[in-house]
Amino acid sequence: MISKQYHPITLGVSDAERGREVQQEIEHFLKALDSYPDRFAREPHLSFEQHLFSLAVEEQTIPGQSRH
C-alpha cells in the first residue's frame, strides 16, 4: 500500500492574513455572544447561529465600513 502525504493547497493567503481573518471571526463571535441575549428577548425563535450569521452579513453589507 502506498501512503500519500497531504500537502495543503494555499490560495495566496499568507499566515498573517489568515491570522487577521481568524481574529476577525473571534471578534464577530464575541460581539454576537454579547448581543444575543437582548435580541433573543425580542425574537425568542432566533437561534444563536442565526444571530451570528445575521451580524456577519450585516457587517459585510455596510458601505464604507473599515475592515481590520
DSSP file (Angstrom, degrees, kcal/mol; ACC not computed):
  #  RESIDUE AA STRUCTURE BP1 BP2  ACC     N-H-->O    O-->H-N    N-H-->O    O-->H-N    TCO  KAPPA ALPHA  PHI   PSI    X-CA   Y-CA   Z-CA
    1    1 A M              0   0    0      0, 0.0     2,-0.5     0, 0.0     0, 0.0   0.000 360.0 360.0 360.0 132.0    0.0    0.0    0.0
    2    2 A I        -     0   0    0      2,-0.0     2,-0.4     0, 0.0     0, 0.0  -0.822 360.0-145.7 -96.4 127.9    1.4    3.4   -1.0
    3    3 A S        -     0   0    0     -2,-0.5     2,-0.4     0, 0.0     0, 0.0  -0.759   9.3-146.2 -94.6 141.0    0.8    6.2    1.5
    4    4 A K        -     0   0    0     -2,-0.4     2,-0.4     0, 0.0    -2,-0.0  -0.838  10.0-132.7-105.3 141.5    0.2    9.7    0.2
    5    5 A Q        -     0   0    0     -2,-0.4     2,-0.5     2,-0.0     0, 0.0  -0.727  20.4-125.0 -91.3 143.1    1.3   12.8    2.0
    6    6 A Y        -     0   0    0     -2,-0.4    -1,-0.0     2,-0.0     0, 0.0  -0.766  26.2-177.4 -89.5 125.8   -1.1   15.6    2.5
    7    7 A H        -     0   0    0     -2,-0.5    -2,-0.0     0, 0.0     0, 0.0  -0.951  24.3-132.9-122.8 108.6    0.1   19.0    1.2
    8    8 A P        -     0   0    0      0, 0.0     2,-0.5     0, 0.0    -2,-0.0  -0.295  18.3-124.4 -62.5 143.8   -2.4   21.8    1.8
    9    9 A I        -     0   0    0      2,-0.0     2,-0.5     0, 0.0     0, 0.0  -0.776  21.6-152.2 -88.8 126.4   -3.2   24.0   -1.1
   10   10 A T        -     0   0    0     -2,-0.5     4,-0.1     1,-0.1     0, 0.0  -0.842   7.1-159.4-100.0 137.0   -2.5   27.6   -0.4
   11   11 A L        -     0   0    0     -2,-0.5     3,-0.1     2,-0.1    -1,-0.1  -0.183  64.8 -75.4-107.5  39.1   -4.6   30.1   -2.4
   12   12 A G  S    S+     0   0    0      1,-0.3     2,-0.7     0, 0.0    -2,-0.0   0.665  90.6 137.0  80.4  16.3   -2.3   33.1   -1.9
   13   13 A V        -     0   0    0      4,-0.0    -1,-0.3     3,-0.0    -2,-0.1  -0.864  44.2-144.9 -99.9 118.6   -3.3   33.7    1.7
   14   14 A S     >  -     0   0    0     -2,-0.7     4,-2.6     1,-0.1     5,-0.2  -0.297  24.6-110.2 -75.9 164.4   -0.4   34.5    4.0
   15   15 A D  H  > S+     0   0    0      1,-0.2     4,-2.3     2,-0.2     5,-0.1   0.878 120.7  52.8 -60.4 -37.9   -0.2   33.4    7.6
   16   16 A A  H  > S+     0   0    0      2,-0.2     4,-2.0     1,-0.2    -1,-0.2   0.916 109.8  47.4 -65.7 -42.7   -0.5   37.0    8.6
   17   17 A E  H  > S+     0   0    0      2,-0.2     4,-2.2     1,-0.2    -2,-0.2   0.918 112.3  49.2 -65.1 -42.9   -3.7   37.4    6.6
   18   18 A R  H  X S+     0   0    0     -4,-2.6     4,-2.5     1,-0.2    -1,-0.2   0.884 108.6  54.6 -63.5 -37.6   -5.2   34.2    7.9
   19   19 A G  H  X S+     0   0    0     -4,-2.3     4,-2.3    -5,-0.2    -1,-0.2   0.898 108.2  48.7 -61.5 -40.4   -4.3   35.4   11.4
   20   20 A R  H  X S+     0   0    0     -4,-2.0     4,-2.4     2,-0.2    -2,-0.2   0.898 110.7  51.0 -65.8 -39.9   -6.3   38.6   10.8
   21   21 A E  H  X S+     0   0    0     -4,-2.2     4,-2.3     2,-0.2    -2,-0.2   0.914 111.0  47.9 -63.3 -42.5   -9.2   36.6    9.4
   22   22 A V  H  X S+     0   0    0     -4,-2.5     4,-2.3     2,-0.2    -2,-0.2   0.918 111.2  50.7 -64.4 -43.1   -9.2   34.3   12.5
   23   23 A Q  H  X S+     0   0    0     -4,-2.3     4,-2.4     1,-0.2    -1,-0.2   0.898 110.3  50.1 -61.5 -40.6   -9.1   37.3   14.8
   24   24 A Q  H  X S+     0   0    0     -4,-2.4     4,-2.5     2,-0.2    -1,-0.2   0.898 109.0  51.5 -65.8 -40.2  -12.0   38.9   12.9
   25   25 A E  H  X S+     0   0    0     -4,-2.3     4,-2.3     2,-0.2    -2,-0.2   0.903 110.1  49.7 -61.6 -41.0  -14.0   35.7   13.3
   26   26 A I  H  X S+     0   0    0     -4,-2.3     4,-2.6     2,-0.2    -2,-0.2   0.922 110.5  49.9 -63.2 -44.5  -13.3   35.7   17.0
   27   27 A E  H  X S+     0   0    0     -4,-2.4     4,-2.3     1,-0.2    -2,-0.2   0.903 110.5  50.1 -62.0 -41.8  -14.4   39.3   17.3
   28   28 A H  H  X S+     0   0    0     -4,-2.5     4,-2.5     2,-0.2    -1,-0.2   0.914 111.0  49.7 -61.7 -42.6  -17.6   38.6   15.4
   29   29 A F  H  X S+     0   0    0     -4,-2.3     4,-2.6     1,-0.2    -2,-0.2   0.930 111.8  47.1 -63.1 -45.5  -18.3   35.6   17.7
   30   30 A L  H  X S+     0   0    0     -4,-2.6     4,-2.1     2,-0.2    -1,-0.2   0.881 111.6  51.4 -65.2 -37.9  -17.8   37.7   20.9
   31   31 A K  H  X S+     0   0    0     -4,-2.3     4,-2.2     2,-0.2    -1,-0.2   0.922 112.5  46.2 -62.6 -44.3  -19.9   40.5   19.5
   32   32 A A  H  X S+     0   0    0     -4,-2.5     4,-1.8     1,-0.2    -2,-0.2   0.898 110.7  52.9 -65.7 -40.1  -22.7   38.0   18.8
   33   33 A L  H  < S+     0   0    0     -4,-2.6    -1,-0.2     1,-0.2    -2,-0.2   0.889 112.3  45.6 -61.6 -39.7  -22.3   36.4   22.2
   34   34 A D  H  < S+     0   0    0     -4,-2.1     4,-0.3     1,-0.2    -1,-0.2   0.872 119.4  39.1 -71.1 -38.6  -22.7   39.8   23.9
   35   35 A S  H  X S+     0   0    0     -4,-2.2     4,-1.7     1,-0.2     3,-0.2   0.595  93.6  84.9 -92.2 -11.3  -25.7   41.0   21.8
   36   36 A Y  H  X S+     0   0    0     -4,-1.8     4,-3.3     1,-0.2     5,-0.3   0.893  81.9  58.4 -62.5 -43.1  -27.6   37.7   21.6
   37   37 A P  H  > S+     0   0    0      0, 0.0     4,-1.8     0, 0.0    -1,-0.2   0.909 109.3  45.3 -56.3 -42.0  -29.5   37.9   25.0
   38   38 A D  H  > S+     0   0    0     -4,-0.3     4,-1.2    -3,-0.2    -2,-0.2   0.917 116.0  45.9 -66.3 -42.4  -31.1   41.3   24.0
   39   39 A R  H  X S+     0   0    0     -4,-1.7     4,-2.8     1,-0.2     3,-0.3   0.898 110.5  53.6 -68.1 -38.8  -32.0   40.0   20.6
   40   40 A F  H  < S+     0   0    0     -4,-3.3    -1,-0.2     1,-0.2    -2,-0.2   0.860 102.9  57.9 -63.1 -35.3  -33.3   36.7   22.0
   41   41 A A  H  < S+     0   0    0     -4,-1.8    -1,-0.2    -5,-0.3    -2,-0.2   0.862 115.4  36.7 -62.6 -34.6  -35.6   38.7   24.3
   42   42 A R  H  < S+     0   0    0     -4,-1.2    -2,-0.2    -3,-0.3    -1,-0.2   0.817 133.1  26.0 -84.0 -33.6  -37.1   40.4   21.2
   43   43 A E    ><  +     0   0    0     -4,-2.8     3,-2.0    -5,-0.1    -1,-0.2  -0.687  64.4 174.4-133.4  77.6  -37.0   37.3   19.0
   44   44 A P  T 3  S+     0   0    0      0, 0.0    -1,-0.1     0, 0.0    -4,-0.1   0.681  78.2  62.3 -64.0 -16.9  -37.1   34.1   21.1
   45   45 A H  T 3  S+     0   0    0      2,-0.1     2,-0.4    -5,-0.0    -5,-0.1   0.641  81.6 101.9 -79.7 -13.7  -37.3   31.9   18.0
   46   46 A L    <   -     0   0    0     -3,-2.0     2,-0.1    -7,-0.2    -3,-0.1  -0.566  66.1-142.6 -78.4 126.0  -34.0   33.1   16.7
   47   47 A S     >  -     0   0    0     -2,-0.4     4,-2.1     1,-0.1     5,-0.1  -0.423  22.5-114.4 -80.9 162.1  -31.1   30.7   17.3
   48   48 A F  H  > S+     0   0    0      1,-0.2     4,-3.0     2,-0.2     5,-0.2   0.899 118.0  55.3 -61.5 -39.7  -27.6   31.9   18.2
   49   49 A E  H  > S+     0   0    0      1,-0.2     4,-2.5     2,-0.2    -1,-0.2   0.912 107.7  48.2 -60.7 -43.0  -26.3   30.6   14.9
   50   50 A Q  H  > S+     0   0    0      2,-0.2     4,-2.5     1,-0.2    -1,-0.2   0.907 112.7  49.3 -63.0 -41.4  -28.9   32.7   13.0
   51   51 A H  H  X S+     0   0    0     -4,-2.1     4,-2.1     2,-0.2    -2,-0.2   0.933 111.0  48.9 -63.5 -46.6  -28.0   35.7   15.1
   52   52 A L  H  X S+     0   0    0     -4,-3.0     4,-2.0     1,-0.2    -2,-0.2   0.930 112.9  47.8 -58.9 -46.8  -24.2   35.2   14.4
   53   53 A F  H  X S+     0   0    0     -4,-2.5     4,-2.5     1,-0.2     5,-0.2   0.901 109.2  53.3 -62.7 -41.5  -24.8   34.8   10.7
   54   54 A S  H  X S+     0   0    0     -4,-2.5     4,-2.4     1,-0.2    -1,-0.2   0.872 108.7  49.8 -64.5 -35.8  -27.0   37.9   10.5
   55   55 A L  H  X S+     0   0    0     -4,-2.1     4,-2.4     2,-0.2    -1,-0.2   0.901 110.5  50.0 -67.4 -39.9  -24.3   40.0   12.2
   56   56 A A  H  X S+     0   0    0     -4,-2.0     4,-1.6     2,-0.2    -2,-0.2   0.914 113.7  44.9 -64.8 -42.6  -21.7   38.7    9.8
   57   57 A V  H  X S+     0   0    0     -4,-2.5     4,-1.5     2,-0.2    -2,-0.2   0.916 112.3  52.5 -66.5 -43.1  -23.9   39.5    6.8
   58   58 A E  H  X S+     0   0    0     -4,-2.4     4,-0.7     1,-0.2     3,-0.3   0.906 108.9  49.7 -59.4 -43.4  -24.8   42.9    8.2
   59   59 A E  H  < S+     0   0    0     -4,-2.4     3,-0.4     1,-0.2    -1,-0.2   0.846 110.0  50.8 -67.0 -33.9  -21.2   43.8    8.7
   60   60 A Q  H  < S+     0   0    0     -4,-1.6    -1,-0.2     1,-0.2    -2,-0.2   0.767 111.3  48.4 -74.0 -25.0  -20.3   42.8    5.1
   61   61 A T  H  < S+     0   0    0     -4,-1.5    -1,-0.2    -3,-0.3    -2,-0.2   0.495  80.6 106.1 -97.5  -3.5  -23.1   44.9    3.6
   62   62 A I  S >< S-     0   0    0     -4,-0.7     3,-1.3    -3,-0.4     2,-0.1  -0.667  72.0-130.3 -78.2 115.3  -22.5   48.2    5.5
   63   63 A P  T 3  S+     0   0    0      0, 0.0     3,-0.1     0, 0.0    -2,-0.1  -0.387  84.3  14.2 -68.5 141.5  -20.9   50.5    2.9
   64   64 A G  T 3  S+     0   0    0      1,-0.3     2,-0.3    -2,-0.1    -2,-0.0   0.482  85.2 143.5  79.1   2.9  -17.8   52.4    4.0
   65   65 A Q    <   -     0   0    0     -3,-1.3    -1,-0.3    -6,-0.1     2,-0.2  -0.602  49.0-126.8 -77.9 133.1  -17.1   50.2    7.0
   66   66 A S        -     0   0    0     -2,-0.3     2,-0.4    -3,-0.1    -1,-0.1  -0.545  15.8-142.6 -80.0 143.8  -13.4   49.6    7.5
   67   67 A R              0   0    0     -2,-0.2    -1,-0.0     1,-0.1   -43,-0.0  -0.852 360.0 360.0-104.1 143.2  -12.1   46.1    7.8
   68   68 A H              0   0    0     -2,-0.4    -1,-0.1   -48,-0.1    -2,-0.0   0.463 360.0 360.0 -76.4 360.0   -9.3   45.2   10.3
